[in-house]
Amino acid sequence: STNPNGLACYTAAVKYHATVSMTPQAIHDLGKAQMEKITAEMREIGRRSFNIDDPAALLTLVTTDPKYRFKSRDELIKTAESAVARAKAALPQWFGMVPMAPVIVEPYPAFLEKTAPGGQAVPPTADGKPGKYLINAYKATEQSRAGLESTAFHETYPGHHLQGAIALEQENLHPISRYFFLSGFGEGWGLYAERLADEMGLFSSDVDRLGLLSNEGLRAAR
C-alpha cells in the first residue's frame, strides 16, 4: 500500500491468481478464520490419539520423534506407491469420469533431490506419455510420515493428475482449458483434493491426517 497504486495492484494480483473479487484484507481475515478451524481439528486429533492438547507440540512430536519417521528410503517410496494405488482404486466410487492416463511414482533423480520440493506432479502428454508423481526420498530416515499421504493425494488422485489428465483427454475443449494451469483453480483443486481424500477414507491414521491439517495450515498462513 506504500507503493503508487499499491492496493489496486495487489487487488488485481488477487484477481489474476485466485480468480475471485476479494480484497487483500478479506483474504487475510479468511486465512485467520481457517487457521482457527485447523488448529481446533489438530487439538481434537491430539486429544484422541496422542494425549496432547497443544497443536504446536503435536506437530513437533510427529516431525522429530523417530517412531514417526521412515525407516528407509525404500519404505518411503513404497508408502507413496501404496497411497497412490489406494486412491486410484477408490476413484470410480466417487467420480463419474476418471483419466485413462496412468501416473508413475518416481523419486527425484539424485542431482535434484537435495533441493527439490517434497513432491511434484508432472502431467501426462497428449502423445501418450504417462504422468509422473516425483517424490523426494532424500534422507528418508529424517522425514516424518505425517505429510506423505496428503501430498500424494494432492499430486495424483484425486488431485492434480486426475484434474490435468481429464482436461487433456477432452479434445473438444479449448487448448487453454486443456493445457493452461491457473494457480487459483489448479492449486485450489489440489488442496480440496486433500480434504476430499479424508472423506474418501484414504488416510491411514491420525498421523497422516495431521499432514493434511499441516498442509491446510500452511496455505491458510501464507
C-alpha positions in Angstrom: 0.0 0.0 0.0 3.0 2.3 0.3 3.8 1.9 -3.4 2.0 4.0 -6.1 -1.4 2.3 -6.7 -0.2 -0.5 -4.5 -3.6 -1.6 -3.2 -5.0 -1.6 -6.7 -2.1 -3.7 -7.9 -2.4 -6.1 -5.0 -6.2 -6.5 -5.6 -5.6 -7.1 -9.3 -2.9 -9.7 -8.5 -5.5 -11.5 -6.3 -8.0 -11.5 -9.1 -5.4 -12.9 -11.6 -4.1 -15.7 -9.3 -7.2 -16.6 -7.4 -9.9 -15.6 -9.9 -12.0 -14.1 -7.1 -13.0 -10.5 -6.3 -11.8 -10.2 -2.8 -9.8 -7.5 -1.0 -6.4 -8.4 0.5 -7.9 -7.7 3.9 -10.8 -10.1 3.3 -8.3 -12.8 2.3 -6.2 -12.2 5.4 -9.3 -12.4 7.6 -10.3 -15.7 5.9 -6.9 -17.1 6.4 -7.1 -16.4 10.2 -10.6 -17.9 10.4 -9.4 -21.0 8.6 -6.4 -21.3 10.9 -8.7 -21.3 13.9 -10.7 -24.2 12.4 -7.5 -26.1 11.5 -6.0 -25.8 15.0 -9.3 -26.9 16.5 -9.1 -30.1 14.4 -5.5 -30.6 15.4 -6.5 -30.4 19.1 -9.2 -33.0 18.6 -6.7 -35.4 17.0 -4.1 -34.6 19.7 -6.5 -35.5 22.5 -7.8 -38.6 20.7 -4.6 -40.2 19.6 -1.6 -38.5 21.4 -2.9 -37.2 24.7 -1.6 -33.8 23.6 -3.7 -30.6 23.6 -1.2 -28.2 22.0 -1.1 -28.2 18.2 2.5 -26.9 18.1 3.7 -29.6 20.5 1.8 -32.2 18.5 3.5 -31.1 15.2 6.9 -31.1 16.9 6.3 -34.6 18.1 5.4 -36.1 14.8 8.2 -34.4 13.0 11.0 -35.1 15.5 10.2 -38.4 17.2 12.0 -41.2 15.2 9.0 -43.5 15.5 7.1 -41.2 13.2 9.8 -41.2 10.6 10.5 -43.6 7.7 12.9 -46.4 8.5 14.4 -46.4 5.0 14.3 -44.9 1.5 12.5 -48.0 0.2 9.8 -47.7 2.9 9.1 -44.1 1.9 8.8 -45.0 -1.8 6.6 -48.0 -1.1 4.3 -45.9 1.2 3.8 -43.3 -1.6 3.1 -46.1 -4.1 0.6 -47.7 -1.8 -1.2 -44.4 -1.2 -1.5 -43.7 -4.9 -2.7 -47.2 -5.7 -5.3 -47.0 -2.9 -6.6 -43.6 -4.2 -6.8 -44.9 -7.8 -8.8 -47.9 -6.7 -11.3 -45.7 -4.9 -11.9 -43.2 -7.8 -14.8 -45.0 -9.6 -16.9 -44.9 -6.4 -16.5 -41.1 -6.3 -16.1 -39.8 -9.8 -18.2 -40.5 -13.0 -15.1 -39.8 -15.1 -11.6 -41.0 -14.4 -8.5 -40.4 -16.5 -7.1 -43.0 -18.9 -3.5 -41.9 -18.4 -1.7 -43.7 -15.6 0.6 -42.0 -13.2 4.1 -43.4 -12.2 5.5 -42.8 -8.7 9.2 -42.0 -9.2 11.9 -40.5 -6.9 13.6 -37.3 -8.0 17.0 -38.0 -9.7 20.0 -37.8 -7.4 21.2 -34.5 -8.8 17.8 -32.8 -7.9 16.7 -34.4 -4.7 18.8 -32.2 -2.3 16.9 -29.0 -3.3 13.7 -30.4 -4.7 10.3 -30.0 -3.0 8.6 -32.9 -1.2 6.6 -33.9 -4.2 5.6 -32.7 -7.7 3.1 -33.8 -10.4 4.4 -34.0 -14.0 1.3 -34.1 -16.2 0.8 -36.7 -18.9 1.3 -35.7 -22.5 -1.2 -35.6 -25.5 1.0 -38.1 -27.3 0.6 -40.8 -24.7 3.4 -40.4 -22.1 2.1 -41.2 -18.6 2.0 -38.7 -15.8 4.6 -38.8 -13.0 4.5 -38.2 -9.3 8.0 -37.2 -8.3 8.7 -37.8 -4.6 11.7 -36.6 -2.6 13.3 -39.6 -0.9 16.4 -37.7 0.2 17.4 -38.5 3.7 14.3 -40.6 4.1 15.0 -41.6 7.7 14.9 -37.9 8.7 11.5 -37.4 7.1 8.2 -37.5 9.0 5.5 -39.8 7.8 2.9 -37.1 8.6 2.8 -35.3 5.3 3.5 -38.0 2.7 -0.1 -39.3 2.1 -1.6 -35.9 2.0 0.9 -34.7 -0.6 0.4 -37.9 -2.6 -3.3 -37.4 -2.8 -2.8 -33.7 -3.7 -0.4 -34.5 -6.6 -2.1 -37.7 -8.0 -5.6 -38.9 -7.2 -7.9 -37.1 -6.5 -5.6 -34.2 -7.1 -3.5 -32.8 -9.9 -3.1 -35.9 -12.0 -6.9 -36.5 -12.1 -7.5 -32.9 -12.8 -4.9 -32.4 -15.5 -5.3 -35.8 -17.3 -9.0 -35.4 -17.6 -8.7 -31.9 -19.1 -6.0 -33.1 -21.5 -8.2 -36.0 -22.7 -11.1 -33.7 -23.5 -10.2 -32.9 -27.1 -13.3 -30.8 -27.6 -12.1 -28.3 -25.0 -10.3 -25.1 -26.0 -6.4 -25.6 -25.8 -6.3 -23.0 -22.9 -8.6 -25.3 -20.9 -6.6 -28.4 -21.8 -3.0 -27.1 -21.3 -3.1 -23.9 -19.2 -2.5 -24.2 -15.4 -4.1 -21.4 -13.4 -3.0 -21.1 -9.7 -6.3 -20.4 -8.1 -8.1 -23.2 -9.9 -5.3 -25.7 -10.1 -3.9 -25.4 -6.5 -7.4 -24.8 -5.2 -8.4 -28.2 -6.5 -5.2 -29.8 -5.2 -5.9 -28.5 -1.7 -9.6 -29.5 -1.9 -8.5 -33.0 -3.0 -6.5 -33.5 0.2 -9.7 -32.9 2.3 -11.7 -35.0 -0.2 -9.2 -37.8 0.3 -10.2 -37.9 4.0 -13.9 -38.1 3.1 -12.9 -41.0 0.8 -11.3 -42.8 3.8 -7.9 -42.8 2.2 -5.8 -41.7 5.1 -4.1 -44.5 7.1 -4.0 -42.9 10.5 -4.3 -39.7 12.6 -0.6 -39.1 12.0 -1.4 -38.9 8.3 -4.4 -36.6 8.9 -2.1 -34.2 10.7 -0.2 -33.9 7.4 -3.5 -32.9 5.9 -4.1 -30.2 8.6 -0.5 -29.1 8.5 -0.7 -28.6 4.7 -4.0 -26.7 5.1 -2.4 -24.5 7.8 0.5 -23.7 5.5 -1.9 -22.4 2.8 -4.1 -20.5 5.3 -1.0 -18.8 6.8 0.7 -17.9 3.5 
